[in-house]
Amino acid sequence: MGKPVVCVNGVTFRYEGCALPAISDINLQLDKGEFISITGSSGCGKSTLALCLAGFIPHHVAGEMCGSVIINGLDSQQYPPSKLAGIVGLVQQDPEAQMCTLRVIDEVAFGPENLCLSRKEIKDRVEWALEAVNSLHLRDREIYSLSGGEKQRIAIASVLAMQPSLIILDEPTANLDPVGTVEVLQVIKKLEADTAVIIIEHRLKQLMPISDRLLIMDKGRIICDGKPDQVYREFRCGQKRFYAAGFKPGEREGPSQPAAGEKELCLKPSPVLSVSDLSVNLGEKSVLENISFDIFPGQITAVMGGNGSGKTTLLLSLLGINKPERGEIFYRGSSISQEKVSLRARNMGMVFQNPNHQIFENTVLLEAMLPSLMLFKDKALASDMVNSLLEEFELLQYKERLPFSLSFGEKKRLTLVSVLGYQPGILLLDEPLIGQDNLRAEIFWQAVLKHSSAGGISIIVCHDPDFVRNFCDRLLFLDKGTLLLDRPVEEGFNLLKELGFKEYLPGGSIVEE
């Protein structure tokens, strides 16, 4: 290790309007070539620390900061983000928040152009960065037409093209499919020896083997910092409050299934949702083609597949936001293909991949109540239910806060509360685990299981095969807009193994050093 790239000395930051600081007395040093991972509970200050390191705090975020952040010898309080460009690169939790242009190639070139590099150097960097995240085929696409995972790849490429001394990635794999996760982490691990890397992540499985250090944050402070294996053992043994709910991925039994003999005796119920030959085009591009499936009462169905395979488009089409070219959708035996979104929403509640796309009100309480006020007949009952859900999801203390002031993970929980409040029969959940630590993931899954036990169905876009194995009954796997398989979960994983989709299997691929 050489000269320190990062020196953080006693940094405390309190957001404007908040009584307590988001981070307190942070001390951190990071050397050239060092790769560290930071984890901790949702809302513990990880993203706030990232904003401090990139210079957005104190220059573009209102609040009070004490202490110093020195990046490559430059004091961030004296140098705003524009002056740190080319030295620090931040990939934010919400990739859309940092998109500046309309086309992919322009987005990746934007940073190098502002560094006043030569045209050849810019072209070479753009090609290298897009190839590094396996996205050369997207170079001429419009940003708005990309999937969430594709946008995340482009956000990463745009930072890589700057070739900064420090790269900070806030949940960089949250929207990526398993193949993309492995590819991106391999690229980051192989960066030049003088590049320092900080990754903020809840899912540590693939980061443990390639990290030099693991930091754990709690209530705005760094409580552990050291070798990953040692810190993780201390974290598991000494910090049991993180696991108070007893939830650890991979330890819960999956949903009970009837034995073979019992299946023959059971009368098959009518499907809650039926999709027949659904095909969807966006512009001139075919996104879904001839999709058909039935989902029965109580089933929790996972939708998996690569970035851009049509998963989010499928959910949006079920809700009626995307209009199909052909095909039929039935709810409890009746066609809803001609119904407006407002009518379908009475029976379908969707949690978007990006919670910022469905937040409208000025306070957390009003936001949580909004769908129920429009769709639930008993307003008093809806109010009681929403307040109970806010408490269950650890959001009640923020009920008078501006929703956009919440962390990304807290916004995700808020949008789920707003949907659960009016009790739709169908939950459409697009990457609901983004930004959730283990305890909050447990709260989420308990809510879904309760909905299932009451006969509701859930369709969940999820890239985490361990969660799919533990909680889902069915697996729909999309590949290039077609339904490659529709099977019970274990049978589906076995078939994926035979077809060569090993990255999508429980246990996953570990990035090799």
C-alpha positions as CSV (number, residue, x, y, z in Angstrom):
1,M,0.0,0.0,0.0
2,G,1.2,3.5,-0.8
3,K,0.2,7.1,-0.1
4,P,-3.3,7.4,1.4
5,V,-6.0,8.3,-1.1
6,V,-8.6,8.9,1.6
7,C,-8.2,10.5,5.0
8,V,-11.4,11.1,7.0
9,N,-10.9,12.7,10.3
10,G,-13.7,13.1,12.9
11,V,-16.5,13.7,10.4
12,T,-20.0,14.3,11.7
13,F,-22.9,15.4,9.5
14,R,-26.5,16.4,10.4
15,Y,-29.0,17.0,7.7
16,E,-31.0,20.3,7.8
17,G,-34.2,19.8,9.8
18,C,-33.0,16.7,11.6
19,A,-32.3,16.6,15.3
20,L,-29.7,13.8,15.2
21,P,-26.6,13.5,13.0
22,A,-26.7,11.0,10.1
23,I,-23.0,10.1,10.8
24,S,-20.9,10.8,13.9
25,D,-17.1,10.9,14.4
26,I,-16.1,9.0,11.3
27,N,-12.4,8.2,11.0
28,L,-11.2,6.3,7.9
29,Q,-8.0,5.9,5.9
30,L,-7.9,4.2,2.5
31,D,-4.6,3.5,0.6
32,K,-3.9,3.2,-3.1
33,G,-5.1,-0.1,-4.6
34,E,-7.1,-0.9,-1.5
35,F,-10.6,-2.5,-1.8
36,I,-13.0,-2.1,1.1
37,S,-16.7,-3.1,1.6
38,I,-19.0,-1.2,3.9
39,T,-22.2,-2.7,5.2
40,G,-24.7,-2.0,8.0
41,S,-28.4,-1.7,8.6
42,S,-30.6,0.4,6.3
43,G,-30.4,4.1,7.3
44,C,-27.2,3.7,9.3
45,G,-25.3,6.4,7.3
46,K,-23.5,4.5,4.6
47,S,-24.8,6.6,1.7
48,T,-24.3,9.8,3.7
49,L,-20.6,8.8,4.1
50,A,-20.4,8.2,0.3
51,L,-21.7,11.7,-0.3
52,C,-19.1,13.2,2.0
53,L,-16.3,11.3,0.3
54,A,-17.5,12.6,-3.1
55,G,-17.8,16.2,-1.9
56,F,-21.6,16.5,-2.4
57,I,-21.6,17.0,1.3
58,P,-21.2,19.9,2.3
59,H,-21.4,21.6,-1.1
60,H,-24.8,20.4,-2.4
61,V,-26.6,18.9,0.6
62,A,-28.0,21.2,3.2
63,G,-26.8,20.5,6.8
64,E,-24.0,20.9,9.3
65,M,-20.6,19.2,8.8
66,C,-17.7,19.0,11.2
67,G,-14.3,17.3,10.6
68,S,-12.4,16.9,7.4
69,V,-12.3,14.7,4.3
70,I,-9.0,14.7,2.4
71,I,-9.0,13.1,-1.1
72,N,-5.6,12.8,-2.8
73,G,-4.4,15.7,-0.6
74,L,-7.4,17.9,-1.4
75,D,-9.8,19.1,1.4
76,S,-13.4,18.4,0.2
77,Q,-14.6,21.4,2.1
78,Q,-12.4,23.6,-0.2
79,Y,-13.0,21.6,-3.4
80,P,-16.6,21.0,-4.6
81,P,-17.5,17.9,-6.6
82,S,-16.7,19.7,-9.9
83,K,-13.1,20.2,-8.8
84,L,-12.9,16.6,-7.6
85,A,-14.1,15.2,-10.9
86,G,-11.5,12.8,-12.3
87,I,-10.3,12.1,-8.7
88,V,-13.5,10.7,-7.1
89,G,-16.2,8.8,-9.0
90,L,-19.5,8.0,-7.2
91,V,-22.0,5.5,-8.6
92,Q,-25.2,6.3,-6.6
93,Q,-27.8,3.9,-5.3
94,D,-30.2,5.4,-7.8
95,P,-28.4,5.4,-11.2
96,E,-31.0,7.7,-12.8
97,A,-30.0,10.4,-10.3
98,Q,-26.7,10.8,-12.1
99,M,-27.7,10.6,-15.7
100,C,-27.0,13.8,-17.6
101,T,-27.6,13.0,-21.3
102,L,-30.0,11.2,-23.6
103,R,-27.9,8.6,-25.3
104,V,-25.7,5.9,-23.7
105,I,-22.6,6.8,-25.7
106,D,-23.0,10.5,-24.7
107,E,-23.5,9.6,-21.1
108,V,-20.3,7.5,-20.9
109,A,-18.4,10.2,-22.8
110,F,-19.7,13.1,-20.6
111,G,-17.1,12.8,-17.8
112,P,-14.0,12.4,-20.1
113,E,-15.2,15.3,-22.2
114,N,-15.4,17.5,-19.1
115,L,-11.8,16.5,-18.3
116,C,-10.9,18.1,-21.7
117,L,-9.3,14.9,-23.0
118,S,-8.4,14.4,-26.6
119,R,-11.1,12.9,-28.9
120,K,-9.1,9.7,-29.4
121,E,-8.7,9.3,-25.6
122,I,-12.4,9.9,-25.0
123,K,-13.3,7.3,-27.7
124,D,-10.9,4.8,-26.3
125,R,-12.2,5.2,-22.7
126,V,-15.8,5.0,-23.8
127,E,-15.2,1.8,-25.7
128,W,-13.2,0.3,-22.8
129,A,-15.8,1.2,-20.1
130,L,-18.7,-0.1,-22.1
131,E,-16.9,-3.3,-22.9
132,A,-15.9,-3.6,-19.2
133,V,-19.6,-3.8,-18.2
134,N,-20.6,-5.9,-21.2
135,S,-22.7,-3.1,-22.7
136,L,-21.2,-2.2,-26.0
137,H,-24.4,-3.3,-27.6
138,L,-26.2,-0.5,-25.8
139,R,-24.0,2.3,-27.0
140,D,-26.6,3.9,-29.4
141,R,-29.6,3.3,-27.2
142,E,-31.7,6.1,-25.6
143,I,-31.2,6.2,-21.8
144,Y,-35.0,6.2,-21.2
145,S,-35.4,2.9,-23.0
146,L,-33.0,1.0,-20.8
147,S,-34.0,-1.4,-18.0
148,G,-33.0,-0.6,-14.4
149,G,-30.1,-3.0,-14.6
150,E,-28.9,-1.6,-17.9
151,K,-29.0,1.9,-16.4
152,Q,-26.9,0.7,-13.5
153,R,-24.3,-0.7,-15.9
154,I,-24.1,2.6,-17.8
155,A,-23.7,4.5,-14.5
156,I,-20.8,2.3,-13.6
157,A,-19.3,2.6,-17.1
158,S,-19.5,6.4,-16.9
159,V,-17.5,6.4,-13.7
160,L,-15.0,3.9,-15.0
161,A,-14.4,6.1,-18.0
162,M,-13.2,8.9,-15.8
163,Q,-10.4,6.6,-14.4
164,P,-10.6,8.2,-10.9
165,S,-8.2,7.6,-8.0
166,L,-11.2,6.7,-5.8
167,I,-14.3,4.8,-7.0
168,I,-17.3,4.6,-4.6
169,L,-20.2,2.3,-5.5
170,D,-23.4,2.5,-3.5
171,E,-25.1,-0.9,-3.9
172,P,-23.7,-1.3,-7.4
173,T,-25.2,-4.8,-7.9
174,A,-28.7,-4.0,-6.6
175,N,-30.3,-3.9,-10.1
176,L,-27.8,-6.2,-11.9
177,D,-28.6,-9.7,-12.9
178,P,-26.2,-12.4,-11.5
179,V,-24.1,-12.5,-14.7
180,G,-23.7,-8.7,-14.6
181,T,-22.8,-8.8,-10.9
182,V,-19.9,-11.2,-11.5
183,E,-18.7,-9.2,-14.6
184,V,-18.8,-5.8,-12.8
185,L,-17.0,-7.1,-9.7
186,Q,-14.3,-8.8,-11.8
187,V,-13.7,-5.5,-13.6
188,I,-13.5,-3.5,-10.4
189,K,-11.2,-6.0,-8.8
190,K,-8.8,-5.8,-11.8
191,L,-8.5,-2.0,-11.8
192,E,-5.1,-0.4,-11.8
193,A,-3.1,-0.8,-8.5
194,D,-3.4,3.0,-7.8
195,T,-7.2,3.0,-7.8
196,A,-8.9,2.7,-4.4
197,V,-12.4,1.2,-4.3
198,I,-15.2,1.5,-1.8
199,I,-18.3,-0.7,-2.2
200,I,-21.4,-0.2,0.0
201,E,-23.5,-3.3,-0.1
202,H,-25.9,-5.4,2.0
203,R,-25.1,-8.6,0.1
204,L,-21.6,-9.6,1.1
205,K,-21.3,-13.2,-0.3
206,Q,-19.5,-12.1,-3.5
207,L,-17.5,-9.3,-1.9
208,M,-16.0,-11.2,1.0
209,P,-13.3,-13.0,-1.1
210,I,-12.2,-9.9,-2.9
211,S,-12.3,-7.2,-0.2
212,D,-9.1,-6.2,1.7
213,R,-11.3,-4.8,4.6
214,L,-14.9,-4.9,5.7
215,L,-16.4,-2.0,7.6
216,I,-19.7,-2.2,9.5
217,M,-21.7,0.9,10.4
218,D,-24.4,1.2,13.0
219,K,-26.4,4.4,13.9
220,G,-24.0,6.6,12.0
221,R,-20.7,5.2,13.3
222,I,-18.1,2.7,12.1
223,I,-18.3,-0.1,14.7
224,C,-16.0,-2.7,13.0
225,D,-13.1,-2.3,10.6
226,G,-10.7,-5.1,9.7
227,K,-10.1,-8.3,7.7
228,P,-13.4,-9.5,6.2
229,D,-13.5,-12.9,7.8
230,Q,-12.6,-11.6,11.3
231,V,-15.0,-8.7,11.2
232,Y,-17.8,-10.8,9.9
233,R,-17.3,-13.3,12.8
234,E,-17.4,-10.5,15.3
235,F,-20.4,-9.0,13.5
236,R,-22.3,-12.3,13.8
237,C,-21.3,-13.1,17.4
238,G,-20.9,-9.7,19.1
239,Q,-23.6,-7.6,17.3
240,K,-26.6,-9.9,17.7
241,R,-29.0,-7.0,17.6
242,F,-28.7,-7.0,13.8
243,Y,-30.2,-10.5,13.9
244,A,-32.8,-10.0,16.5
245,A,-35.5,-11.4,14.2
246,G,-33.5,-14.6,13.8
247,F,-33.4,-14.2,10.0
248,K,-30.4,-15.3,8.0
249,P,-30.6,-15.9,4.2
250,G,-30.6,-19.6,3.4
251,E,-31.9,-20.7,6.9
252,R,-35.6,-20.4,6.4
253,E,-37.5,-23.4,5.0
254,G,-39.3,-22.7,1.8
255,P,-43.1,-22.7,1.4
256,S,-44.7,-26.1,2.2
257,Q,-45.7,-28.2,-0.8
258,P,-48.2,-31.1,-0.8
259,A,-46.8,-34.6,-1.1
260,A,-47.1,-36.4,-4.4
261,G,-50.1,-38.4,-3.2
262,E,-51.8,-35.4,-1.7
263,K,-51.6,-33.5,-5.0
264,E,-53.8,-36.1,-6.7
265,L,-56.5,-35.7,-4.0
266,C,-56.5,-31.9,-4.1
267,L,-59.0,-30.1,-6.3
268,K,-57.1,-27.6,-8.4
269,P,-58.3,-24.1,-7.7
270,S,-59.1,-21.5,-10.3
271,P,-56.2,-19.2,-11.2
272,V,-56.2,-15.7,-9.7
273,L,-54.3,-14.4,-12.7
274,S,-54.0,-15.9,-16.2
275,V,-51.8,-14.5,-19.0
276,S,-52.3,-15.8,-22.5
277,D,-49.9,-15.1,-25.5
278,L,-48.9,-11.7,-24.2
279,S,-46.7,-9.8,-26.6
280,V,-45.4,-6.2,-25.9
281,N,-43.5,-3.8,-28.1
282,L,-41.8,-0.6,-26.9
283,G,-41.4,1.5,-30.0
284,E,-40.2,-0.8,-32.7
285,K,-38.5,-3.1,-30.3
286,S,-40.2,-6.4,-29.3
287,V,-39.7,-6.7,-25.5
288,L,-42.1,-9.6,-24.6
289,E,-43.3,-12.3,-27.0
290,N,-46.0,-15.0,-26.5
291,I,-45.9,-15.0,-22.7
292,S,-48.5,-17.4,-21.0
293,F,-48.9,-18.6,-17.4
294,D,-51.4,-19.1,-14.6
295,I,-50.9,-18.2,-11.0
296,F,-53.1,-19.7,-8.3
297,P,-54.2,-18.5,-4.8
298,G,-51.5,-18.1,-2.3
299,Q,-48.6,-18.5,-4.7
300,I,-45.4,-16.4,-4.5
301,T,-43.9,-16.3,-7.9
302,A,-40.4,-15.2,-8.7
303,V,-39.5,-13.6,-12.1
304,M,-35.8,-14.0,-13.0
305,G,-33.7,-13.3,-16.0
306,G,-31.0,-11.1,-17.4
307,N,-31.1,-7.3,-17.5
308,G,-33.3,-6.2,-20.4
309,S,-35.1,-9.6,-20.6
310,G,-38.5,-8.0,-20.0
311,K,-39.1,-8.6,-16.3
312,T,-40.2,-5.0,-15.4
313,T,-42.1,-4.7,-18.7
314,L,-44.1,-7.8,-17.7
315,L,-45.2,-6.2,-14.4
316,L,-46.0,-2.9,-16.1
317,S,-48.0,-4.8,-18.7
318,L,-50.0,-6.7,-16.1
319,L,-50.9,-3.4,-14.4
320,G,-51.8,-1.9,-17.8
321,I,-49.1,0.8,-18.0
322,N,-47.5,-0.9,-21.0
323,K,-50.1,-1.7,-23.7
324,P,-49.6,-5.2,-25.4
325,E,-49.5,-5.8,-29.1
326,R,-51.6,-8.9,-28.5
327,G,-52.7,-11.3,-25.9
328,E,-55.1,-11.5,-23.0
329,I,-54.9,-11.0,-19.2
330,F,-57.6,-12.5,-16.9
331,Y,-58.3,-11.7,-13.3
332,R,-60.3,-14.4,-11.6
333,G,-61.6,-15.6,-14.9
334,S,-62.6,-12.2,-16.3
335,S,-60.6,-10.4,-19.0
336,I,-59.1,-7.2,-17.8
337,S,-57.2,-6.5,-21.1
338,Q,-59.3,-3.5,-21.9
339,E,-59.4,-2.1,-18.3
340,K,-57.7,1.1,-17.5
341,V,-54.8,1.2,-15.0
342,S,-57.0,2.9,-12.4
343,L,-59.4,-0.1,-12.4
344,R,-56.7,-2.8,-12.4
345,A,-55.0,-1.0,-9.5
346,R,-57.9,-1.9,-7.2
347,N,-56.7,-5.5,-7.4
348,M,-53.0,-5.0,-8.3
349,G,-50.5,-3.1,-6.2
350,M,-47.1,-2.5,-7.7
351,V,-43.9,-1.5,-6.0
352,F,-41.6,0.0,-8.6
353,Q,-37.9,-0.8,-9.0
354,N,-37.2,2.9,-8.3
355,P,-39.3,4.2,-5.5
356,N,-38.8,7.8,-6.6
357,H,-41.1,7.0,-9.5
358,Q,-44.1,6.6,-7.2
359,I,-43.7,9.1,-4.5
360,F,-46.0,12.2,-4.7
361,E,-46.9,13.6,-1.3
362,N,-45.2,16.0,1.1
363,T,-45.1,13.7,4.2
364,V,-44.4,10.1,4.8
365,L,-47.9,9.6,6.3
366,L,-49.7,11.2,3.4
367,E,-47.7,9.2,1.0
368,A,-48.5,5.9,2.8
369,M,-52.2,6.8,2.9
370,L,-52.5,8.0,-0.7
371,P,-53.5,4.8,-2.5
372,S,-55.9,3.8,0.3
373,L,-57.7,7.1,0.2
374,M,-58.4,6.5,-3.5
375,L,-59.0,2.8,-3.5
376,F,-60.1,1.6,0.0
377,K,-63.7,2.1,1.0
378,D,-63.3,2.2,4.8
379,K,-61.1,5.3,5.3
380,A,-60.9,4.9,9.1
381,L,-59.8,1.2,8.8
382,A,-57.3,2.2,6.1
383,S,-55.8,4.8,8.4
384,D,-55.4,2.4,11.3
385,M,-53.9,-0.2,9.0
386,V,-51.4,2.2,7.4
387,N,-50.2,3.5,10.8
388,S,-49.8,-0.1,11.9
389,L,-47.8,-0.9,8.8
390,L,-45.6,2.2,9.2
391,E,-44.7,1.1,12.7
392,E,-44.1,-2.5,11.5
393,F,-41.8,-1.3,8.8
394,E,-40.0,1.1,11.2
395,L,-41.2,4.3,9.4
396,L,-43.7,5.7,11.9
397,Q,-41.1,8.0,13.5
398,Y,-40.7,9.7,10.1
399,K,-44.4,10.2,9.4
400,E,-44.1,14.0,9.2
401,R,-40.8,13.9,7.2
402,L,-40.6,14.7,3.5
403,P,-40.5,11.2,1.7
404,F,-37.6,12.2,-0.5
405,S,-35.5,12.9,2.6
406,L,-35.6,9.1,3.4
407,S,-32.8,6.7,2.4
408,F,-33.4,4.7,-0.7
409,G,-34.2,1.6,1.3
410,E,-36.6,3.5,3.5
411,K,-38.4,4.8,0.4
412,K,-38.7,1.2,-0.9
413,R,-40.4,0.2,2.4
414,L,-42.7,3.3,2.2
415,T,-43.9,2.4,-1.2
416,L,-44.6,-1.2,-0.1
417,V,-46.6,0.1,2.9
418,S,-48.6,2.4,0.6
419,V,-49.6,-0.7,-1.5
420,L,-50.2,-3.1,1.4
421,G,-52.5,-0.5,3.0
422,Y,-55.4,-1.0,0.6
423,Q,-55.0,-4.9,0.5
424,P,-54.9,-5.7,-3.3
425,G,-55.2,-9.3,-4.2
426,I,-52.1,-9.2,-6.4
427,L,-48.7,-7.7,-5.3
428,L,-46.3,-6.8,-8.2
429,L,-42.9,-6.2,-6.6
430,D,-40.0,-5.1,-8.7
431,E,-36.7,-5.8,-6.9
432,P,-38.2,-5.1,-3.4
433,L,-35.0,-6.1,-1.5
434,I,-32.9,-3.1,-2.8
435,G,-31.5,-1.2,0.1
436,Q,-32.8,-3.6,2.7
437,D,-30.6,-5.2,5.4
438,N,-31.4,-8.6,6.8
439,L,-33.8,-7.4,9.5
440,R,-35.8,-5.2,7.1
441,A,-35.8,-8.0,4.5
442,E,-37.4,-10.2,7.2
443,I,-40.1,-7.7,7.8
444,F,-40.8,-7.5,4.1
445,W,-41.0,-11.3,3.7
446,Q,-43.3,-11.7,6.7
447,A,-45.7,-9.2,5.1
448,V,-45.6,-11.1,1.8
449,L,-46.1,-14.5,3.5
450,K,-49.1,-13.0,5.4
451,H,-50.6,-11.8,2.2
452,S,-50.1,-15.2,0.7
453,S,-51.7,-17.0,3.6
454,A,-54.8,-14.9,3.0
455,G,-55.0,-16.2,-0.6
456,G,-53.3,-13.3,-2.3
457,I,-50.6,-13.8,-4.9
458,S,-47.2,-12.1,-5.3
459,I,-45.1,-11.7,-8.5
460,I,-41.6,-10.7,-7.5
461,V,-38.8,-9.6,-9.8
462,C,-35.7,-10.7,-7.9
463,H,-32.1,-11.4,-8.8
464,D,-31.2,-13.2,-5.5
465,P,-31.6,-17.0,-6.0
466,D,-31.2,-17.8,-2.3
467,F,-34.2,-15.6,-1.5
468,V,-36.2,-17.2,-4.4
469,R,-35.4,-20.7,-3.1
470,N,-36.4,-19.8,0.5
471,F,-39.6,-17.9,-0.1
472,C,-41.1,-18.6,-3.6
473,D,-43.3,-21.4,-5.0
474,R,-42.9,-20.7,-8.7
475,L,-40.1,-19.5,-10.9
476,L,-40.7,-17.7,-14.2
477,F,-37.4,-17.2,-16.1
478,L,-37.4,-14.7,-19.0
479,D,-34.7,-14.8,-21.7
480,K,-34.7,-12.1,-24.4
481,G,-38.4,-11.5,-24.0
482,T,-39.5,-15.1,-24.1
483,L,-40.6,-17.3,-21.2
484,L,-37.8,-19.8,-21.0
485,L,-39.3,-21.8,-18.1
486,D,-42.3,-21.8,-15.7
487,R,-41.6,-24.4,-13.0
488,P,-41.8,-25.0,-9.2
489,V,-38.7,-23.4,-7.8
490,E,-36.4,-26.4,-7.3
491,E,-37.4,-27.9,-10.6
492,G,-36.7,-24.6,-12.2
493,F,-33.3,-24.3,-10.7
494,N,-32.4,-27.8,-11.9
495,L,-33.5,-26.9,-15.4
496,L,-31.5,-23.7,-15.3
497,K,-28.4,-25.7,-14.4
498,E,-29.0,-28.0,-17.4
499,L,-29.3,-25.0,-19.6
500,G,-26.1,-23.5,-18.4
501,F,-27.4,-20.5,-16.4
502,K,-25.2,-21.4,-13.4
503,E,-25.0,-17.8,-12.1
504,Y,-28.7,-17.8,-11.4
505,L,-28.5,-20.8,-9.0
506,P,-28.5,-20.6,-5.2
507,G,-25.0,-20.3,-3.9
508,G,-24.2,-18.3,-7.1
509,S,-20.8,-17.6,-8.6
510,I,-18.1,-16.1,-6.5
511,V,-15.8,-13.6,-8.1
512,E,-12.3,-15.0,-8.3
513,E,-9.3,-13.0,-7.4
